[in-house]
Amino acid sequence: MATPASQMDSLADKDKRYSLHPYTNLNAHQNNGPIIIEEGDGVYVRDEAGNRMIEGMSGLWCAGLGFSQQRLVDAACRQMQKMPYTHLFTHRANVPSIELAERLINIAPESISRAYFVNSGSEAVDSAIKMVWYYNNAIGKPEKKKFIARKRAYHGITVASGSLTGLPYVQDGFDLPRIDVIHTETPHYYRGANPGESEEDFATRLADTLEQDIIAAGPETVAAYIAEPVMGAGGVLVPPATYFEKVQAVLKKYDILFIADEVICGFGRTGNMWGSETYNIKPDMMTIAKQLSAAYLPIGAVLLSEEIYQGLAKLSDELGMFGTGNTYGGHPVAAAVAVETLKIYEEMDLVKVVRERSTRFAERIEALQNHALVGECRQVGLIGAIELVRDKASKEQFPVGDKVAFQVANAARQHGVILRATPGDGVAFCPPMIITDDQIDEMFDGVQAALDDIRNHVS
Ligand SMILES: Cc1ncc(COP(=O)(O)O)c(C=O)c1O
């Protein structure tokens, strides 16, 4: 039942009076107010006015099991009753974080042997950056400290992780970047390829550019390369064929570590347990969060290779300790929920489910290619995007000020589907992985209707 309008008005007023919203035009919020989401049910959420919508973005690419997993609620309650808080500093441990670390290492790529817990994706990336510096100090390469990320990458918002992010709206006004980072080219074939260039040739050219960037920076100073297997917030950019193979060859040549940022791609999203598996990446480190707990509680982690771990152990011994940590890193309640999440993934055979569902998902997203407003459709597993254009033949874009992708996302909401506008007039899809074929149809019917609304409006 919807909350009475008078009460919601006062809630909205209080929100405008007391809250400061991330990724929001703060002044516009004072006029438009909040969209208050009150309830969740499977893949659906309900807003304050009682409108039921498919959460086509799993919140922020994270609520992969939807909103009704009683087992996760029970796991949290059990752990809260037993031991609501312990930390992992100074040799302490707790039962769920030990079990979680073991489970993660068992499902992680072969190169990975240790898990370090934090509370979010940004903290995972931040911690990975610090570990890379510490490791290179440990192995006697103190000059090797620079990072390579990619334009349009999203790696978080802290001072260091926000520096690796390659989106202007994350850095503008905040004096970022603040660490040594080179942003190399975006692997977006549709926009970046030269006329007649194959995906493979485009990938070769990007790998050459990467090598030039490394040489210009001084290879002996470049420590690590970080990449999302599929770029999420930058627009769901699926890499061109052979891209990561060629990138890894360049990194190997210059002794540069590969950090796979699996914060979105991890846990089945691309049709394998890891995006790294989908694209044959052999990471030295991985950053994970979001679907690690299906978003029921905040938790993230850095996963690292034994070689890096041994470097950290050596320097910690020399210095007396590994002098970093978070009060809530490995929080027992969050860890217990993550353990239960991994059990559910195992029992439901997550990878198989995503592969089965991705057939219908792919059919429906590809069908949008026929729409007058859609220039490109991108998809892998259960993540995808469409890119809107004014003219399909020339790929001409709408003026940025028209915010056409926002218009489509807003119209989709009117048709019962929550989606997200991304840079480059993309509209992203990342539904809960429990979505059924019928719900996939319902989602795309809503999108189709939204596109029709906006086509009538813009033409
Ligand atoms: C790939 C990637 N890395 C890092 C982050 C940052 O995660 P958080 O918002 O939990 O700090 C995100 C968030 O969307 C992400 O998509």
The ligand as an SDF file (V2000), in Angstrom:
LIG
                    3D

 16 16  0  0  0  0  0  0  0  0999 V2000
   33.9460   -0.9700  -11.9630 C   0  0  0  0  0  0  0  0  0  0  0  0
   33.6960   -0.1940  -10.7120 C   0  0  0  0  0  0  0  0  0  0  0  0
   34.6960   -0.0210   -9.8400 N   0  0  0  0  0  0  0  0  0  0  0  0
   34.5240    0.6420   -8.6890 C   0  0  0  0  0  0  0  0  0  0  0  0
   33.2960    1.1760   -8.3650 C   0  0  0  0  0  0  0  0  0  0  0  0
   33.1190    1.9260   -7.0810 C   0  0  0  0  0  0  0  0  0  0  0  0
   32.3120    1.2140   -6.2260 O   0  0  0  0  0  0  0  0  0  0  0  0
   31.5710    1.9200   -4.9890 P   0  0  0  0  0  0  0  0  0  0  0  0
   30.4930    2.7880   -5.5650 O   0  0  0  0  0  0  0  0  0  0  0  0
   31.0470    0.7560   -4.1930 O   0  0  0  0  0  0  0  0  0  0  0  0
   32.5910    2.6980   -4.2470 O   0  0  0  0  0  0  0  0  0  0  0  0
   32.2150    1.0090   -9.2340 C   0  0  0  0  0  0  0  0  0  0  0  0
   30.8930    1.5600   -8.9220 C   0  0  0  0  0  0  0  0  0  0  0  0
   29.9820    1.5760   -9.7220 O   0  0  0  0  0  0  0  0  0  0  0  0
   32.4200    0.3150  -10.4390 C   0  0  0  0  0  0  0  0  0  0  0  0
   31.4330    0.1640  -11.3340 O   0  0  0  0  0  0  0  0  0  0  0  0
  1  2  1  0
  2  3  1  0
  2 15  2  0
  3  4  2  0
  4  5  1  0
  5  6  1  0
  5 12  2  0
  6  7  1  0
  7  8  1  0
  8  9  2  0
  8 10  1  0
  8 11  1  0
 12 13  1  0
 12 15  1  0
 13 14  2  0
 15 16  1  0
M  END
$$$$
